Amino acid sequence: MSKKPKTNISQENINEARSMLKITISRYFPLKRKQHRLVGLCPFHTEEPHYLSFNISDKRPDEWICYACKRRGDAIDFVSQFMKISYEKAIKEIA
Ligand SMILES: [Zn+2]
């Protein structure tokens, strides 16, 4: 039931899509620099605290986390959740 669908997308393409996190997210909403991280308005929840709960740390530039709703992931997770599309389609969307 929870098996990932078979994909013909290579690991290389997946890694490339993941490395595009900041650029990808900037297409959907603005990120602001705050010391050693980028912050923004999380699009996945509306409850407080909403403002600047969405974070990308310079230490882990390929991952995002929202401290309010606890969602996290990479660029592919973001696009697939935000656009409600499959993992595979999300990779193509980023490319
Ligand atoms: Zn959130």
PDB file of the backbone (N, CA, C, O) and the ligand in Angstrom, with CONECT records:
HET     ZN  A 101       1
ATOM      1  N   MET A   1       0.827  -1.216   0.000  1.00  0.00           N
ATOM      2  CA  MET A   1       0.000   0.000   0.000  1.00  0.00           C
ATOM      3  C   MET A   1       0.857   1.260   0.000  1.00  0.00           C
ATOM      4  O   MET A   1       0.580   2.195  -0.751  1.00  0.00           O
ATOM      5  N   SER A   2       1.883   1.293   0.826  1.00  0.00           N
ATOM      6  CA  SER A   2       2.701   2.498   0.911  1.00  0.00           C
ATOM      7  C   SER A   2       3.946   2.416   0.013  1.00  0.00           C
ATOM      8  O   SER A   2       4.854   3.239   0.127  1.00  0.00           O
ATOM      9  N   LYS A   3       3.978   1.427  -0.869  1.00  0.00           N
ATOM     10  CA  LYS A   3       5.128   1.304  -1.774  1.00  0.00           C
ATOM     11  C   LYS A   3       5.223   2.512  -2.679  1.00  0.00           C
ATOM     12  O   LYS A   3       4.216   3.014  -3.179  1.00  0.00           O
ATOM     13  N   LYS A   4       6.450   2.976  -2.885  1.00  0.00           N
ATOM     14  CA  LYS A   4       6.649   4.092  -3.800  1.00  0.00           C
ATOM     15  C   LYS A   4       6.448   3.595  -5.220  1.00  0.00           C
ATOM     16  O   LYS A   4       6.862   2.488  -5.565  1.00  0.00           O
ATOM     17  N   PRO A   5       5.813   4.416  -6.038  1.00  0.00           N
ATOM     18  CA  PRO A   5       5.616   3.980  -7.421  1.00  0.00           C
ATOM     19  C   PRO A   5       6.955   3.839  -8.141  1.00  0.00           C
ATOM     20  O   PRO A   5       7.918   4.550  -7.853  1.00  0.00           O
ATOM     21  N   LYS A   6       6.985   2.906  -9.080  1.00  0.00           N
ATOM     22  CA  LYS A   6       8.207   2.739  -9.872  1.00  0.00           C
ATOM     23  C   LYS A   6       8.440   3.988 -10.686  1.00  0.00           C
ATOM     24  O   LYS A   6       7.507   4.587 -11.220  1.00  0.00           O
ATOM     25  N   THR A   7       9.678   4.364 -10.772  1.00  0.00           N
ATOM     26  CA  THR A   7      10.009   5.568 -11.508  1.00  0.00           C
ATOM     27  C   THR A   7      11.190   5.297 -12.426  1.00  0.00           C
ATOM     28  O   THR A   7      12.098   4.535 -12.093  1.00  0.00           O
ATOM     29  N   ASN A   8      11.157   5.932 -13.578  1.00  0.00           N
ATOM     30  CA  ASN A   8      12.302   5.790 -14.484  1.00  0.00           C
ATOM     31  C   ASN A   8      13.224   7.003 -14.378  1.00  0.00           C
ATOM     32  O   ASN A   8      14.095   7.214 -15.223  1.00  0.00           O
ATOM     33  N   ILE A   9      13.020   7.781 -13.346  1.00  0.00           N
ATOM     34  CA  ILE A   9      13.869   8.954 -13.133  1.00  0.00           C
ATOM     35  C   ILE A   9      15.122   8.522 -12.368  1.00  0.00           C
ATOM     36  O   ILE A   9      15.037   7.826 -11.356  1.00  0.00           O
ATOM     37  N   SER A  10      16.281   8.946 -12.867  1.00  0.00           N
ATOM     38  CA  SER A  10      17.542   8.504 -12.271  1.00  0.00           C
ATOM     39  C   SER A  10      17.814   9.217 -10.952  1.00  0.00           C
ATOM     40  O   SER A  10      17.269  10.285 -10.672  1.00  0.00           O
ATOM     41  N   GLN A  11      18.670   8.597 -10.158  1.00  0.00           N
ATOM     42  CA  GLN A  11      19.086   9.196  -8.887  1.00  0.00           C
ATOM     43  C   GLN A  11      19.735  10.555  -9.126  1.00  0.00           C
ATOM     44  O   GLN A  11      19.605  11.480  -8.323  1.00  0.00           O
ATOM     45  N   GLU A  12      20.428  10.647 -10.242  1.00  0.00           N
ATOM     46  CA  GLU A  12      21.096  11.902 -10.600  1.00  0.00           C
ATOM     47  C   GLU A  12      20.073  13.043 -10.749  1.00  0.00           C
ATOM     48  O   GLU A  12      20.275  14.152 -10.253  1.00  0.00           O
ATOM     49  N   ASN A  13      18.978  12.734 -11.442  1.00  0.00           N
ATOM     50  CA  ASN A  13      17.922  13.740 -11.621  1.00  0.00           C
ATOM     51  C   ASN A  13      17.265  14.097 -10.293  1.00  0.00           C
ATOM     52  O   ASN A  13      16.918  15.252 -10.047  1.00  0.00           O
ATOM     53  N   ILE A  14      17.103  13.095  -9.447  1.00  0.00           N
ATOM     54  CA  ILE A  14      16.511  13.337  -8.130  1.00  0.00           C
ATOM     55  C   ILE A  14      17.426  14.256  -7.315  1.00  0.00           C
ATOM     56  O   ILE A  14      16.969  15.215  -6.693  1.00  0.00           O
ATOM     57  N   ASN A  15      18.715  13.947  -7.329  1.00  0.00           N
ATOM     58  CA  ASN A  15      19.672  14.769  -6.581  1.00  0.00           C
ATOM     59  C   ASN A  15      19.718  16.193  -7.118  1.00  0.00           C
ATOM     60  O   ASN A  15      19.829  17.154  -6.358  1.00  0.00           O
ATOM     61  N   GLU A  16      19.631  16.311  -8.427  1.00  0.00           N
ATOM     62  CA  GLU A  16      19.659  17.631  -9.048  1.00  0.00           C
ATOM     63  C   GLU A  16      18.435  18.444  -8.634  1.00  0.00           C
ATOM     64  O   GLU A  16      18.541  19.628  -8.315  1.00  0.00           O
ATOM     65  N   ALA A  17      17.280  17.797  -8.644  1.00  0.00           N
ATOM     66  CA  ALA A  17      16.045  18.466  -8.238  1.00  0.00           C
ATOM     67  C   ALA A  17      16.141  18.915  -6.781  1.00  0.00           C
ATOM     68  O   ALA A  17      15.711  20.015  -6.436  1.00  0.00           O
ATOM     69  N   ARG A  18      16.706  18.056  -5.929  1.00  0.00           N
ATOM     70  CA  ARG A  18      16.843  18.399  -4.500  1.00  0.00           C
ATOM     71  C   ARG A  18      17.734  19.607  -4.294  1.00  0.00           C
ATOM     72  O   ARG A  18      17.488  20.431  -3.414  1.00  0.00           O
ATOM     73  N   SER A  19      18.785  19.706  -5.123  1.00  0.00           N
ATOM     74  CA  SER A  19      19.750  20.798  -4.954  1.00  0.00           C
ATOM     75  C   SER A  19      19.162  22.143  -5.385  1.00  0.00           C
ATOM     76  O   SER A  19      19.768  23.190  -5.156  1.00  0.00           O
ATOM     77  N   MET A  20      17.983  22.113  -6.008  1.00  0.00           N
ATOM     78  CA  MET A  20      17.333  23.334  -6.504  1.00  0.00           C
ATOM     79  C   MET A  20      16.366  23.927  -5.482  1.00  0.00           C
ATOM     80  O   MET A  20      15.518  24.741  -5.847  1.00  0.00           O
ATOM     81  N   LEU A  21      16.472  23.544  -4.233  1.00  0.00           N
ATOM     82  CA  LEU A  21      15.465  23.917  -3.238  1.00  0.00           C
ATOM     83  C   LEU A  21      15.163  25.418  -3.176  1.00  0.00           C
ATOM     84  O   LEU A  21      14.010  25.831  -3.304  1.00  0.00           O
ATOM     85  N   LYS A  22      16.197  26.223  -2.981  1.00  0.00           N
ATOM     86  CA  LYS A  22      15.952  27.667  -2.800  1.00  0.00           C
ATOM     87  C   LYS A  22      15.321  28.286  -4.040  1.00  0.00           C
ATOM     88  O   LYS A  22      14.379  29.072  -3.942  1.00  0.00           O
ATOM     89  N   ILE A  23      15.846  27.927  -5.200  1.00  0.00           N
ATOM     90  CA  ILE A  23      15.320  28.469  -6.461  1.00  0.00           C
ATOM     91  C   ILE A  23      13.871  28.026  -6.652  1.00  0.00           C
ATOM     92  O   ILE A  23      13.014  28.810  -7.059  1.00  0.00           O
ATOM     93  N   THR A  24      13.622  26.773  -6.355  1.00  0.00           N
ATOM     94  CA  THR A  24      12.284  26.219  -6.544  1.00  0.00           C
ATOM     95  C   THR A  24      11.277  26.921  -5.647  1.00  0.00           C
ATOM     96  O   THR A  24      10.216  27.337  -6.112  1.00  0.00           O
ATOM     97  N   ILE A  25      11.595  27.053  -4.381  1.00  0.00           N
ATOM     98  CA  ILE A  25      10.653  27.661  -3.444  1.00  0.00           C
ATOM     99  C   ILE A  25      10.431  29.132  -3.776  1.00  0.00           C
ATOM    100  O   ILE A  25       9.325  29.650  -3.624  1.00  0.00           O
ATOM    101  N   SER A  26      11.480  29.797  -4.226  1.00  0.00           N
ATOM    102  CA  SER A  26      11.351  31.214  -4.590  1.00  0.00           C
ATOM    103  C   SER A  26      10.357  31.440  -5.733  1.00  0.00           C
ATOM    104  O   SER A  26       9.867  32.553  -5.919  1.00  0.00           O
ATOM    105  N   ARG A  27      10.065  30.397  -6.488  1.00  0.00           N
ATOM    106  CA  ARG A  27       9.057  30.518  -7.552  1.00  0.00           C
ATOM    107  C   ARG A  27       7.647  30.626  -6.968  1.00  0.00           C
ATOM    108  O   ARG A  27       6.747  31.176  -7.604  1.00  0.00           O
ATOM    109  N   TYR A  28       7.461  30.097  -5.754  1.00  0.00           N
ATOM    110  CA  TYR A  28       6.116  30.019  -5.176  1.00  0.00           C
ATOM    111  C   TYR A  28       5.862  31.084  -4.113  1.00  0.00           C
ATOM    112  O   TYR A  28       4.752  31.605  -4.009  1.00  0.00           O
ATOM    113  N   PHE A  29       6.862  31.400  -3.341  1.00  0.00           N
ATOM    114  CA  PHE A  29       6.709  32.486  -2.362  1.00  0.00           C
ATOM    115  C   PHE A  29       8.085  33.013  -1.963  1.00  0.00           C
ATOM    116  O   PHE A  29       9.077  32.294  -2.075  1.00  0.00           O
ATOM    117  N   PRO A  30       8.154  34.268  -1.495  1.00  0.00           N
ATOM    118  CA  PRO A  30       9.461  34.864  -1.213  1.00  0.00           C
ATOM    119  C   PRO A  30      10.106  34.332   0.065  1.00  0.00           C
ATOM    120  O   PRO A  30       9.435  34.040   1.055  1.00  0.00           O
ATOM    121  N   LEU A  31      11.419  34.219   0.007  1.00  0.00           N
ATOM    122  CA  LEU A  31      12.205  33.839   1.182  1.00  0.00           C
ATOM    123  C   LEU A  31      13.047  35.039   1.587  1.00  0.00           C
ATOM    124  O   LEU A  31      13.562  35.772   0.743  1.00  0.00           O
ATOM    125  N   LYS A  32      13.172  35.218   2.870  1.00  0.00           N
ATOM    126  CA  LYS A  32      13.981  36.329   3.383  1.00  0.00           C
ATOM    127  C   LYS A  32      15.167  35.768   4.133  1.00  0.00           C
ATOM    128  O   LYS A  32      15.064  34.739   4.800  1.00  0.00           O
ATOM    129  N   ARG A  33      16.309  36.459   4.018  1.00  0.00           N
ATOM    130  CA  ARG A  33      17.470  36.007   4.788  1.00  0.00           C
ATOM    131  C   ARG A  33      17.380  36.523   6.209  1.00  0.00           C
ATOM    132  O   ARG A  33      17.101  37.699   6.443  1.00  0.00           O
ATOM    133  N   LYS A  34      17.621  35.629   7.155  1.00  0.00           N
ATOM    134  CA  LYS A  34      17.644  35.992   8.564  1.00  0.00           C
ATOM    135  C   LYS A  34      18.831  35.253   9.181  1.00  0.00           C
ATOM    136  O   LYS A  34      18.743  34.060   9.469  1.00  0.00           O
ATOM    137  N   GLN A  35      19.914  35.948   9.378  1.00  0.00           N
ATOM    138  CA  GLN A  35      21.166  35.356   9.857  1.00  0.00           C
ATOM    139  C   GLN A  35      21.574  34.154   9.011  1.00  0.00           C
ATOM    140  O   GLN A  35      21.839  34.299   7.817  1.00  0.00           O
ATOM    141  N   HIS A  36      21.627  32.970   9.618  1.00  0.00           N
ATOM    142  CA  HIS A  36      22.136  31.812   8.874  1.00  0.00           C
ATOM    143  C   HIS A  36      21.045  30.945   8.289  1.00  0.00           C
ATOM    144  O   HIS A  36      21.217  29.737   8.126  1.00  0.00           O
ATOM    145  N   ARG A  37      19.932  31.560   7.975  1.00  0.00           N
ATOM    146  CA  ARG A  37      18.853  30.776   7.390  1.00  0.00           C
ATOM    147  C   ARG A  37      17.972  31.654   6.517  1.00  0.00           C
ATOM    148  O   ARG A  37      18.009  32.883   6.580  1.00  0.00           O
ATOM    149  N   LEU A  38      17.183  30.975   5.703  1.00  0.00           N
ATOM    150  CA  LEU A  38      16.172  31.662   4.908  1.00  0.00           C
ATOM    151  C   LEU A  38      14.830  31.330   5.524  1.00  0.00           C
ATOM    152  O   LEU A  38      14.576  30.185   5.898  1.00  0.00           O
ATOM    153  N   VAL A  39      13.980  32.320   5.628  1.00  0.00           N
ATOM    154  CA  VAL A  39      12.681  32.118   6.258  1.00  0.00           C
ATOM    155  C   VAL A  39      11.577  32.609   5.347  1.00  0.00           C
ATOM    156  O   VAL A  39      11.801  33.435   4.463  1.00  0.00           O
ATOM    157  N   GLY A  40      10.391  32.095   5.572  1.00  0.00           N
ATOM    158  CA  GLY A  40       9.261  32.507   4.752  1.00  0.00           C
ATOM    159  C   GLY A  40       7.946  32.136   5.393  1.00  0.00           C
ATOM    160  O   GLY A  40       7.876  31.563   6.480  1.00  0.00           O
ATOM    161  N   LEU A  41       6.911  32.491   4.663  1.00  0.00           N
ATOM    162  CA  LEU A  41       5.551  32.236   5.116  1.00  0.00           C
ATOM    163  C   LEU A  41       5.173  30.831   4.663  1.00  0.00           C
ATOM    164  O   LEU A  41       5.080  30.566   3.465  1.00  0.00           O
ATOM    165  N   CYS A  42       4.960  29.950   5.598  1.00  0.00           N
ATOM    166  CA  CYS A  42       4.653  28.562   5.241  1.00  0.00           C
ATOM    167  C   CYS A  42       3.303  28.485   4.517  1.00  0.00           C
ATOM    168  O   CYS A  42       2.296  28.985   5.019  1.00  0.00           O
ATOM    169  N   PRO A  43       3.288  27.861   3.349  1.00  0.00           N
ATOM    170  CA  PRO A  43       2.021  27.773   2.608  1.00  0.00           C
ATOM    171  C   PRO A  43       1.134  26.609   3.048  1.00  0.00           C
ATOM    172  O   PRO A  43       0.032  26.441   2.525  1.00  0.00           O
ATOM    173  N   PHE A  44       1.601  25.808   3.998  1.00  0.00           N
ATOM    174  CA  PHE A  44       0.891  24.570   4.327  1.00  0.00           C
ATOM    175  C   PHE A  44      -0.012  24.668   5.549  1.00  0.00           C
ATOM    176  O   PHE A  44      -0.765  23.734   5.822  1.00  0.00           O
ATOM    177  N   HIS A  45       0.040  25.748   6.278  1.00  0.00           N
ATOM    178  CA  HIS A  45      -0.857  25.876   7.423  1.00  0.00           C
ATOM    179  C   HIS A  45      -1.270  27.334   7.564  1.00  0.00           C
ATOM    180  O   HIS A  45      -0.579  28.234   7.088  1.00  0.00           O
ATOM    181  N   THR A  46      -2.389  27.555   8.214  1.00  0.00           N
ATOM    182  CA  THR A  46      -2.886  28.928   8.361  1.00  0.00           C
ATOM    183  C   THR A  46      -2.950  29.357   9.817  1.00  0.00           C
ATOM    184  O   THR A  46      -3.145  30.537  10.108  1.00  0.00           O
ATOM    185  N   GLU A  47      -2.789  28.416  10.728  1.00  0.00           N
ATOM    186  CA  GLU A  47      -2.870  28.757  12.149  1.00  0.00           C
ATOM    187  C   GLU A  47      -1.613  29.509  12.572  1.00  0.00           C
ATOM    188  O   GLU A  47      -0.581  29.403  11.910  1.00  0.00           O
ATOM    189  N   GLU A  48      -1.681  30.238  13.626  1.00  0.00           N
ATOM    190  CA  GLU A  48      -0.504  30.878  14.215  1.00  0.00           C
ATOM    191  C   GLU A  48       0.335  29.801  14.904  1.00  0.00           C
ATOM    192  O   GLU A  48      -0.226  28.792  15.332  1.00  0.00           O
ATOM    193  N   PRO A  49       1.648  29.971  15.030  1.00  0.00           N
ATOM    194  CA  PRO A  49       2.411  31.061  14.433  1.00  0.00           C
ATOM    195  C   PRO A  49       2.720  30.764  12.970  1.00  0.00           C
ATOM    196  O   PRO A  49       3.316  29.741  12.633  1.00  0.00           O
ATOM    197  N   HIS A  50       2.314  31.649  12.150  1.00  0.00           N
ATOM    198  CA  HIS A  50       2.448  31.438  10.718  1.00  0.00           C
ATOM    199  C   HIS A  50       3.691  32.120  10.190  1.00  0.00           C
ATOM    200  O   HIS A  50       4.449  31.533   9.418  1.00  0.00           O
ATOM    201  N   TYR A  51       3.900  33.349  10.600  1.00  0.00           N
ATOM    202  CA  TYR A  51       4.927  34.182  10.009  1.00  0.00           C
ATOM    203  C   TYR A  51       6.337  33.626  10.235  1.00  0.00           C
ATOM    204  O   TYR A  51       6.744  33.370  11.368  1.00  0.00           O
ATOM    205  N   LEU A  52       7.055  33.452   9.155  1.00  0.00           N
ATOM    206  CA  LEU A  52       8.466  33.059   9.178  1.00  0.00           C
ATOM    207  C   LEU A  52       8.739  31.742   9.903  1.00  0.00           C
ATOM    208  O   LEU A  52       9.810  31.544  10.476  1.00  0.00           O
ATOM    209  N   SER A  53       7.767  30.861   9.867  1.00  0.00           N
ATOM    210  CA  SER A  53       7.988  29.553  10.478  1.00  0.00           C
ATOM    211  C   SER A  53       8.671  28.594   9.508  1.00  0.00           C
ATOM    212  O   SER A  53       9.213  27.564   9.910  1.00  0.00           O
ATOM    213  N   PHE A  54       8.637  28.943   8.241  1.00  0.00           N
ATOM    214  CA  PHE A  54       9.229  28.111   7.204  1.00  0.00           C
ATOM    215  C   PHE A  54      10.727  28.422   7.127  1.00  0.00           C
ATOM    216  O   PHE A  54      11.105  29.577   6.926  1.00  0.00           O
ATOM    217  N   ASN A  55      11.571  27.422   7.283  1.00  0.00           N
ATOM    218  CA  ASN A  55      13.015  27.651   7.398  1.00  0.00           C
ATOM    219  C   ASN A  55      13.850  26.778   6.487  1.00  0.00           C
ATOM    220  O   ASN A  55      13.556  25.599   6.285  1.00  0.00           O
ATOM    221  N   ILE A  56      14.902  27.377   5.939  1.00  0.00           N
ATOM    222  CA  ILE A  56      15.959  26.608   5.279  1.00  0.00           C
ATOM    223  C   ILE A  56      17.264  27.071   5.910  1.00  0.00           C
ATOM    224  O   ILE A  56      17.641  28.237   5.792  1.00  0.00           O
ATOM    225  N   SER A  57      17.946  26.160   6.574  1.00  0.00           N
ATOM    226  CA  SER A  57      19.198  26.505   7.239  1.00  0.00           C
ATOM    227  C   SER A  57      20.361  26.438   6.248  1.00  0.00           C
ATOM    228  O   SER A  57      20.368  25.602   5.345  1.00  0.00           O
ATOM    229  N   ASP A  58      21.329  27.312   6.423  1.00  0.00           N
ATOM    230  CA  ASP A  58      22.532  27.250   5.581  1.00  0.00           C
ATOM    231  C   ASP A  58      23.284  25.942   5.785  1.00  0.00           C
ATOM    232  O   ASP A  58      24.004  25.486   4.897  1.00  0.00           O
ATOM    233  N   LYS A  59      23.114  25.343   6.953  1.00  0.00           N
ATOM    234  CA  LYS A  59      23.804  24.076   7.237  1.00  0.00           C
ATOM    235  C   LYS A  59      23.215  22.923   6.440  1.00  0.00           C
ATOM    236  O   LYS A  59      23.920  21.980   6.082  1.00  0.00           O
ATOM    237  N   ARG A  60      21.921  23.005   6.164  1.00  0.00           N
ATOM    238  CA  ARG A  60      21.253  21.944   5.399  1.00  0.00           C
ATOM    239  C   ARG A  60      20.445  22.586   4.271  1.00  0.00           C
ATOM    240  O   ARG A  60      19.218  22.659   4.327  1.00  0.00           O
ATOM    241  N   PRO A  61      21.163  23.046   3.248  1.00  0.00           N
ATOM    242  CA  PRO A  61      20.507  23.848   2.204  1.00  0.00           C
ATOM    243  C   PRO A  61      19.563  23.060   1.294  1.00  0.00           C
ATOM    244  O   PRO A  61      18.845  23.656   0.491  1.00  0.00           O
ATOM    245  N   ASP A  62      19.554  21.748   1.406  1.00  0.00           N
ATOM    246  CA  ASP A  62      18.658  20.956   0.560  1.00  0.00           C
ATOM    247  C   ASP A  62      17.383  20.535   1.277  1.00  0.00           C
ATOM    248  O   ASP A  62      16.580  19.776   0.734  1.00  0.00           O
ATOM    249  N   GLU A  63      17.197  21.034   2.510  1.00  0.00           N
ATOM    250  CA  GLU A  63      16.019  20.642   3.276  1.00  0.00           C
ATOM    251  C   GLU A  63      15.274  21.849   3.815  1.00  0.00           C
ATOM    252  O   GLU A  63      15.882  22.869   4.141  1.00  0.00           O
ATOM    253  N   TRP A  64      13.963  21.733   3.906  1.00  0.00           N
ATOM    254  CA  TRP A  64      13.163  22.790   4.527  1.00  0.00           C
ATOM    255  C   TRP A  64      12.395  22.175   5.687  1.00  0.00           C
ATOM    256  O   TRP A  64      12.126  20.974   5.723  1.00  0.00           O
ATOM    257  N   ILE A  65      12.060  23.028   6.616  1.00  0.00           N
ATOM    258  CA  ILE A  65      11.232  22.588   7.746  1.00  0.00           C
ATOM    259  C   ILE A  65      10.328  23.743   8.153  1.00  0.00           C
ATOM    260  O   ILE A  65      10.729  24.906   8.111  1.00  0.00           O
ATOM    261  N   CYS A  66       9.105  23.408   8.548  1.00  0.00           N
ATOM    262  CA  CYS A  66       8.234  24.410   9.140  1.00  0.00           C
ATOM    263  C   CYS A  66       8.121  24.088  10.622  1.00  0.00           C
ATOM    264  O   CYS A  66       7.675  23.005  11.000  1.00  0.00           O
ATOM    265  N   TYR A  67       8.528  25.038  11.457  1.00  0.00           N
ATOM    266  CA  TYR A  67       8.514  24.792  12.902  1.00  0.00           C
ATOM    267  C   TYR A  67       7.114  24.843  13.482  1.00  0.00           C
ATOM    268  O   TYR A  67       6.887  24.396  14.606  1.00  0.00           O
ATOM    269  N   ALA A  68       6.185  25.377  12.731  1.00  0.00           N
ATOM    270  CA  ALA A  68       4.814  25.465  13.230  1.00  0.00           C
ATOM    271  C   ALA A  68       4.019  24.202  12.923  1.00  0.00           C
ATOM    272  O   ALA A  68       3.436  23.604  13.828  1.00  0.00           O
ATOM    273  N   CYS A  69       3.988  23.789  11.655  1.00  0.00           N
ATOM    274  CA  CYS A  69       3.165  22.625  11.318  1.00  0.00           C
ATOM    275  C   CYS A  69       3.980  21.343  11.229  1.00  0.00           C
ATOM    276  O   CYS A  69       3.429  20.267  10.997  1.00  0.00           O
ATOM    277  N   LYS A  70       5.315  21.458  11.418  1.00  0.00           N
ATOM    278  CA  LYS A  70       6.214  20.304  11.486  1.00  0.00           C
ATOM    279  C   LYS A  70       6.390  19.576  10.163  1.00  0.00           C
ATOM    280  O   LYS A  70       6.942  18.476  10.124  1.00  0.00           O
ATOM    281  N   ARG A  71       5.926  20.180   9.090  1.00  0.00           N
ATOM    282  CA  ARG A  71       6.208  19.570   7.788  1.00  0.00           C
ATOM    283  C   ARG A  71       7.667  19.816   7.467  1.00  0.00           C
ATOM    284  O   ARG A  71       8.250  20.811   7.898  1.00  0.00           O
ATOM    285  N   ARG A  72       8.256  18.900   6.705  1.00  0.00           N
ATOM    286  CA  ARG A  72       9.637  19.065   6.287  1.00  0.00           C
ATOM    287  C   ARG A  72       9.888  18.237   5.047  1.00  0.00           C
ATOM    288  O   ARG A  72       9.077  17.387   4.678  1.00  0.00           O
ATOM    289  N   GLY A  73      11.017  18.489   4.407  1.00  0.00           N
ATOM    290  CA  GLY A  73      11.342  17.689   3.238  1.00  0.00           C
ATOM    291  C   GLY A  73      12.347  18.384   2.353  1.00  0.00           C
ATOM    292  O   GLY A  73      13.021  19.330   2.761  1.00  0.00           O
ATOM    293  N   ASP A  74      12.432  17.888   1.116  1.00  0.00           N
ATOM    294  CA  ASP A  74      13.338  18.494   0.156  1.00  0.00           C
ATOM    295  C   ASP A  74      12.509  19.208  -0.917  1.00  0.00           C
ATOM    296  O   ASP A  74      11.295  19.362  -0.780  1.00  0.00           O
ATOM    297  N   ALA A  75      13.181  19.635  -1.972  1.00  0.00           N
ATOM    298  CA  ALA A  75      12.482  20.390  -3.023  1.00  0.00           C
ATOM    299  C   ALA A  75      11.359  19.574  -3.653  1.00  0.00           C
ATOM    300  O   ALA A  75      10.294  20.106  -3.968  1.00  0.00           O
ATOM    301  N   ILE A  76      11.604  18.288  -3.834  1.00  0.00           N
ATOM    302  CA  ILE A  76      10.606  17.427  -4.481  1.00  0.00           C
ATOM    303  C   ILE A  76       9.380  17.272  -3.580  1.00  0.00           C
ATOM    304  O   ILE A  76       8.246  17.345  -4.053  1.00  0.00           O
ATOM    305  N   ASP A  77       9.605  17.062  -2.307  1.00  0.00           N
ATOM    306  CA  ASP A  77       8.493  16.964  -1.343  1.00  0.00           C
ATOM    307  C   ASP A  77       7.677  18.250  -1.345  1.00  0.00           C
ATOM    308  O   ASP A  77       6.446  18.228  -1.308  1.00  0.00           O
ATOM    309  N   PHE A  78       8.389  19.367  -1.391  1.00  0.00           N
ATOM    310  CA  PHE A  78       7.693  20.654  -1.363  1.00  0.00           C
ATOM    311  C   PHE A  78       6.754  20.787  -2.556  1.00  0.00           C
ATOM    312  O   PHE A  78       5.566  21.071  -2.399  1.00  0.00           O
ATOM    313  N   VAL A  79       7.299  20.580  -3.742  1.00  0.00           N
ATOM    314  CA  VAL A  79       6.496  20.778  -4.961  1.00  0.00           C
ATOM    315  C   VAL A  79       5.346  19.771  -5.022  1.00  0.00           C
ATOM    316  O   VAL A  79       4.231  20.126  -5.405  1.00  0.00           O
ATOM    317  N   SER A  80       5.611  18.526  -4.649  1.00  0.00           N
ATOM    318  CA  SER A  80       4.534  17.538  -4.743  1.00  0.00           C
ATOM    319  C   SER A  80       3.428  17.848  -3.739  1.00  0.00           C
ATOM    320  O   SER A  80       2.252  17.646  -4.044  1.00  0.00           O
ATOM    321  N   GLN A  81       3.774  18.332  -2.555  1.00  0.00           N
ATOM    322  CA  GLN A  81       2.746  18.687  -1.569  1.00  0.00           C
ATOM    323  C   GLN A  81       2.034  19.988  -1.933  1.00  0.00           C
ATOM    324  O   GLN A  81       0.815  20.106  -1.806  1.00  0.00           O
ATOM    325  N   PHE A  82       2.815  20.948  -2.382  1.00  0.00           N
ATOM    326  CA  PHE A  82       2.248  22.262  -2.681  1.00  0.00           C
ATOM    327  C   PHE A  82       1.317  22.207  -3.881  1.00  0.00           C
ATOM    328  O   PHE A  82       0.241  22.805  -3.865  1.00  0.00           O
ATOM    329  N   MET A  83       1.728  21.489  -4.924  1.00  0.00           N
ATOM    330  CA  MET A  83       0.927  21.425  -6.140  1.00  0.00           C
ATOM    331  C   MET A  83       0.014  20.200  -6.163  1.00  0.00           C
ATOM    332  O   MET A  83      -0.767  20.012  -7.096  1.00  0.00           O
ATOM    333  N   LYS A  84       0.123  19.367  -5.119  1.00  0.00           N
ATOM    334  CA  LYS A  84      -0.665  18.138  -5.034  1.00  0.00           C
ATOM    335  C   LYS A  84      -0.469  17.265  -6.274  1.00  0.00           C
ATOM    336  O   LYS A  84      -1.424  16.822  -6.912  1.00  0.00           O
ATOM    337  N   ILE A  85       0.794  17.040  -6.584  1.00  0.00           N
ATOM    338  CA  ILE A  85       1.136  16.183  -7.718  1.00  0.00           C
ATOM    339  C   ILE A  85       2.056  15.064  -7.233  1.00  0.00           C
ATOM    340  O   ILE A  85       2.544  15.105  -6.104  1.00  0.00           O
ATOM    341  N   SER A  86       2.289  14.074  -8.079  1.00  0.00           N
ATOM    342  CA  SER A  86       3.109  12.927  -7.688  1.00  0.00           C
ATOM    343  C   SER A  86       4.577  13.327  -7.567  1.00  0.00           C
ATOM    344  O   SER A  86       5.008  14.372  -8.053  1.00  0.00           O
ATOM    345  N   TYR A  87       5.314  12.460  -6.907  1.00  0.00           N
ATOM    346  CA  TYR A  87       6.754  12.637  -6.729  1.00  0.00           C
ATOM    347  C   TYR A  87       7.441  12.809  -8.083  1.00  0.00           C
ATOM    348  O   TYR A  87       8.273  13.696  -8.276  1.00  0.00           O
ATOM    349  N   GLU A  88       7.068  11.941  -9.002  1.00  0.00           N
ATOM    350  CA  GLU A  88       7.679  11.953 -10.333  1.00  0.00           C
ATOM    351  C   GLU A  88       7.362  13.249 -11.088  1.00  0.00           C
ATOM    352  O   GLU A  88       8.239  13.842 -11.716  1.00  0.00           O
ATOM    353  N   LYS A  89       6.116  13.672 -11.017  1.00  0.00           N
ATOM    354  CA  LYS A  89       5.730  14.918 -11.690  1.00  0.00           C
ATOM    355  C   LYS A  89       6.433  16.106 -11.061  1.00  0.00           C
ATOM    356  O   LYS A  89       6.784  17.066 -11.748  1.00  0.00           O
ATOM    357  N   ALA A  90       6.638  16.040  -9.754  1.00  0.00           N
ATOM    358  CA  ALA A  90       7.317  17.138  -9.056  1.00  0.00           C
ATOM    359  C   ALA A  90       8.744  17.298  -9.548  1.00  0.00           C
ATOM    360  O   ALA A  90       9.225  18.418  -9.716  1.00  0.00           O
ATOM    361  N   ILE A  91       9.418  16.189  -9.778  1.00  0.00           N
ATOM    362  CA  ILE A  91      10.806  16.253 -10.283  1.00  0.00           C
ATOM    363  C   ILE A  91      10.816  16.939 -11.648  1.00  0.00           C
ATOM    364  O   ILE A  91      11.678  17.772 -11.927  1.00  0.00           O
ATOM    365  N   LYS A  92       9.857  16.582 -12.489  1.00  0.00           N
ATOM    366  CA  LYS A  92       9.781  17.200 -13.829  1.00  0.00           C
ATOM    367  C   LYS A  92       9.448  18.680 -13.729  1.00  0.00           C
ATOM    368  O   LYS A  92       9.938  19.495 -14.511  1.00  0.00           O
ATOM    369  N   GLU A  93       8.609  19.014 -12.758  1.00  0.00           N
ATOM    370  CA  GLU A  93       8.230  20.415 -12.537  1.00  0.00           C
ATOM    371  C   GLU A  93       9.441  21.270 -12.165  1.00  0.00           C
ATOM    372  O   GLU A  93       9.563  22.415 -12.602  1.00  0.00           O
ATOM    373  N   ILE A  94      10.331  20.701 -11.354  1.00  0.00           N
ATOM    374  CA  ILE A  94      11.512  21.435 -10.882  1.00  0.00           C
ATOM    375  C   ILE A  94      12.522  21.606 -12.008  1.00  0.00           C
ATOM    376  O   ILE A  94      13.155  22.656 -12.123  1.00  0.00           O
ATOM    377  N   ALA A  95      12.673  20.590 -12.828  1.00  0.00           N
ATOM    378  CA  ALA A  95      13.698  20.569 -13.872  1.00  0.00           C
ATOM    379  C   ALA A  95      13.530  21.723 -14.874  1.00  0.00           C
ATOM    380  O   ALA A  95      14.316  21.843 -15.814  1.00  0.00           O
TER     381      ALA A  95
HETATM  382 ZN    ZN A 101       3.802  25.188   8.247  1.00  0.00          ZN2+
END
